[in-house]
């Protein structure tokens, strides 16, 4: 809910769920079994599948495979390192060409006259990881985005392994903004799958050690992961967020209208429901909260409504 000068101005609908280590629902708002496209929130799960298929990278580079990176120099250099180490060129990336996701990096690219490119797209790390995984397994790389490619079939199999094969008949696979396949999951399934990745995996270690590679300067996913010991976080396009702890608790949310501002606000409440230390939440909140301004000064707030526990 957004308030301005003492009155309610906007209301964003959505749904969210918090699950315990055994997968039981600990808190929710709306329908915890709402089926959504997690979009880029799937990246750590996709990366886990790739690691199990033989992808072996230094932790900072594995982190960028999990990333919707801001396109800062450290991110672009990381993707270049992945490609170069395995004999690939930027032209081998098949994701959509774009300018950087981060506002500062995007402005810098425009000032420099740098045209959109596949490297600058926030998903380029994932695509670089996909190329390398194909090469390790002797698979073709010119069609790695096809649903029927062995890589994509293995990723689908890993997702089903994490959430249970009973979902196979109802899972829908669409095309993400970057061109890669993207799967539907319920919020509860997304939380459970993310929790499984968070507990003792190389992906979890990489994200935890290098949160700056997973997002970037000023990004809330980076701020939360850096501040909360044992926590990993990943946002997805159109109002999706998923977080998990190395103790196996997790939470996932979807904002119905896709508002990223509302997602950021509700994430703060999710952290409290996950029992993150209140002092840490209070310290991080000012850096991730969405300001409601009037004539350049705060005049309201965007806050989450209460969840059922």
N, C-alpha and C positions, 0 to 999 in steps of 0.2 A: 504494500500500500504506500502511495506517495501522499504526503501532506505538504501544503504550501500556505504559509501565513495563517496556520491554525485550522485550515479546512482540508478535508480529504479531496485530492485532485484526481488521482488515478488508482485503479485496482487491477493488478495483474493476476490472472488465474494460473494455476499450475498444480503439480503433484510432486510428492517426494516421499522417500522412505529411508529409514535407518535400520540396518540389520545387525544383530549380534553375531558373534563368531560362529554360532551354529546355524546361521541363516534365518533365525526367527526375527520377526518384525518387532523392533523396539519402539519405534515412533513413526508416524506417517501424517501426511496431509494429502487430501484427495485420494486417488486410487493408486495404491502401491504396485498394482499389477498393470498399470497403464503401459501399453506397448508403444515404444518410441524408436526413432532413429537416434542412437547415441552420438552419431557423427564422429567427430574427432576424439570423443571420450573413449572410443574403442582402441585408440592407438597403442596404449600399453598392453592390451590384450593381444592385438595383432603382433606387437613386438615380442611378446612372450612366445607366441607360436613360432616366430622366426628364430628366436634363440634355440628353441627345441629342435628346429630344423638345421641348426649348425651355424647360425649367425653369431660370430664371435668378434666383438668390438670392445675397445677401451670404454670405460664407463661413461665418459663425457660424450662419446659418440653414440653409444646406445641410448643415452638420454635424449639426444636430438632425433633419434628414430621414433621416440615416443611423443615428440613435440608437435605443437602448433606454434612454431617459433616466431619470434617477432621480426626476423630478417635482419638482425644486427650482425656486424662483422663476425662475431664469434660463432654465430649460427651458420652463416654462409661458409665460413672457413671449415667448420665441422663437417658439413655436407660434402664440400670439396674433398676433404681428407678421406671420407668413406669411399667416394667414387674413385679417387686416384689410386688408393691402396689396392683396389681390385680391378684396375684396368678399365674403368668406365669414364666417360666424359659427361659433361652437363647435358649434352644433346641426347644422351640415353634416357634421361628422365622423361616420363610420359605424363606427368601431372600437368595441370593447367598452368599456363604462364600467368604471372601476377606480379604486382609490386609488393613490398614487404607488408606484413600484417601490423607491425608496430608503427604507431603514428610518427615517431621521430625518425625511424629508419625509412619509412615511406616518404617523408618530406625530404630527407637527405638524398634519396634516390632520384626524386623529381628535380631537385636543385642540380644534381650532378648530370642530369639528362640521361639517366640509366633507364632503358625501356623495360617493360615487364618481362620476366623470364621465369622458366620453370624452377631455377635455383632459388629465386626470391620467394616463391610460394611457401606458405607456412607448413605445407605437408611434404616439402622436398626431402626432409630427413627420413620420413617413412618410406618414400619411394626409393631413396638410395638404399635403405635397408632391404627392401624387396628385391632390388636388382642383385645385391650381393648374395642374398639367400638363394636366389635362382642359380647364380653361378656356382655356389658351393654344392648345390645338388645336381648340377648338370642340366638344368632346365633352360628352355628358351627364354630370352629376355625381351624379345620384340612384342610379345603378347602377354606380358605378365599381369596386365589388368583384367584379362578376360575371366569371367566367372568359372569357366571350365579349366583354367590353368592349374597345374598341380599346386602351386603356391597358394592360390586363393581357395582351392578345395581344402588344403591343409589348415588354413586359417579358419575356415568354417567349421572343420572338424574339431579344432581346439576350442572354439567358442561353445560348441555343443557339449564337449567334454566338461567344460566348466559349469554349465548351467543345466545339463541333463539332456539326453537325446530325445526326450518326449516332445521337445519344442521343434524338432526338425520339420515336421509336417506343416507347421504354421509360420515358421520363420520366413520373412520376406527379405530379399537381398536387392537393394537399389544401387544407384550410382551416386557417390559422394561428390562434393563440389570439385575435388581434385581429380576425379575420374576413376578412383579406386572403388571396388565394391564396398557397400556399407550395409550392415545387418540390422534388423529390428530385434530388440530385446524389451522385456518388461523392465520397469525401474528396479523391481526386486531382483531380477536376474542380473541386471547390470551391476548392482551393488555386490551381489554374491560373487560374480566373476571377478570383479575388481579386487575384492577382498582376497580371493585366492592368489591373484598375482602379487598382492602386497606382502604376503607372508613368505619370506625367505627366498624370493626370486632374484635373479640378476637384474631384471627390469626394475624391481623395487629399489634395489641398491643404487642403480644408476640414477634414477629419478631423485632419490633422497640425497645423494652426494652432489648432484649437479642440477638443482632446481632452476638455475639461471638458463640452462639449456632447454628446459621443458617449456618455458614461456619466454620471459625476457624482462627487461627493465620496466618496472611499474605494473607488472601483470600480477593479478591476485593469486593465480596458481603457483607462481614462483614465491610470492610472499608467504603463503600458507605452508608450503612444503619446507621452506627455509626456516620457518619459525617453530613448527610443531615437530618435535622428535618422533620418528617412526610413522610419519604420515606422508602419503603421496596424493596428489590431486591432479585432475585433468578436466578441462572444460570441453564442451562440444558446441558446434554451431547451433543456432536457433534455441538458445536458452537451456542447455544441458550442463550438468556438473556432476562429477562423481569423485568421492574421496574415500580413502581407506587407510587403516592403520596396520602396522605390522602385527598387532594383536588380533587381527581378523575382523574388526568391526568396520562397517562401511555405510555410506549413504549416497543416494543418487536423487537428482531432481530434474524436472523439466518445466520450464515456464511456457505456458500455452501459446502466448503470442511471440515467443522467441526473443524476448527482451534480454539482452546481456546485462543491462543495468539491474534488472530485477533478479537475475541469476546471481549476480555478485552480492546483492543484499541478502538473499535467502541463504547463500553459502555461510554467512556469518552465523545465522541461526543453526545451520547444520553442524557447525563446529561445536557449538554449545551442546547440542543433542548427542554428539559423539563423546562428550565429557572431556573435551580439550580443556586444559588448564585455563581458568577464567582470566588469569593475569596475562596469559599469552593472547587470548582472544581480544582482551581490552587493548593490548599493545598493538596488535595488527589491525584492528578495526578501523582506526583513523586513516590508514594507508589504503584500504580497499573499499571503504564505504563510498556510496555514490552521492555526491553533493547535490542538494537542491538549492539553487541560487536565485536570488532576486537582486538585480543591480550589482551583481558580483559578490554578494555576501550570503551566507546561509540563511534560508527562511523556512526550511522544512526538512523532511527526511523521507528516505525510502527504506522501509523496514519490512521484515517478514511477519506474517500473522502466526499465531500459535499453532503448533502441531499437536496431534493426539499422541499421548504416551501411555 
